[in-house]
Amino acid sequence: MNLRVTSTTVHYWDVPFDPGALSYDTLRSGIKSNFLVADCVESDDGPNTTATDVELPSSSQGFYYLNRAQNSCPVGAGSLGENSAGATRAGVTCP
């Protein structure tokens, strides 16, 4: 989805090629390899392709983000992609 950061709080991404994607989850983790202990920055916020995160990491910490596209089909949550080793990423379910 080509996630980009434009400031310390605003993130945006490209619309996926699948036209059925209607909403997005934005996940934030302090651990780059673990999105099962992540926070949902936004969930099901419609078709917009931006998210605002007002939390800032401490000076010794960083945040890592993933976006998940969803549609209205049953089990419509999309993939969080793969890591550099080709393993599928798993992440928390947002409300």
N, C-alpha and C positions, 0 to 999 in steps of 0.2 A: 504494500500500500504506500510505500515511499513516505514514511513519517518524517516530517521536518519541524524544526523548532524555530520560531521567529523572534521570540523574546524569552524571558525567564518564566513566563506563565502561559504562553499561547503555543499550541501545537496544531499542525494541520497535515492532511494526507490526501492522496489521490483516491478517487472513486474506483473501486475494483471493476474489472471487466464484466463481472456478473451483474446484469441490470436488476436482479432480484434483491440486491442488498438494500435494505431500507433503513437500518439503524446501526449504531456502532457502540461498542464498549471500549473505553480507554483504561488500561490497567497500568499501575505504577508499582514498581518494586525497588527496594534498596539493594536487592541481590540480582545481578544480571542473569543468572541461570535459574532463578526460582520465581515463577509467577503464580505459584500455588499459595504463596503468602504475600499476595499483592493487595493493593487498595484499588477499588473501582473509582477512578476520577470522574468518569461519566458513564452512564448506562442507558441504552435505548433512547438517546437524545435526538431521535429523528435522523433525517438524511444529511444533516450538516456534516461537514468534514473538518471541524475544528473542535478542540477541547481546551479548556482553561484549567490549569492546576495552580492554585494559589499557595500550595505548600512548597517551601524551599528546603533543600537539603542543608544539613550543617556543613561547615567548611571542610570536614573530613569525610563527607559522604557524598554519594551521587545517586540520582534516580535513573531508572531504566523504564522505558515505556513500550507497550505493545497495544495494537488496535485489533479488535475483532469485529468483522462485519456480521450482521445478522439479518435474517428475513423472516417472514411470517410463517414459513413452513415449519412443521413439527421438527424439533431438534434443529432449528435453523441457525445455530451458532456456527460461525465459520472457523477456519483454522487460525492459529496464532503463528503459523509458519514453522520454519525449521531453524535449528541452531547451526553453527558452522560445521558441525560433524554430521549434519543431515538428520538428526533426531527431531521428531515432532515436539514442539513446545506445548506444554500444558499450562493452563491458568485457571484462576478462580472463576466461579460463576458469579456474575453480577446480578443484583436484584432486578 
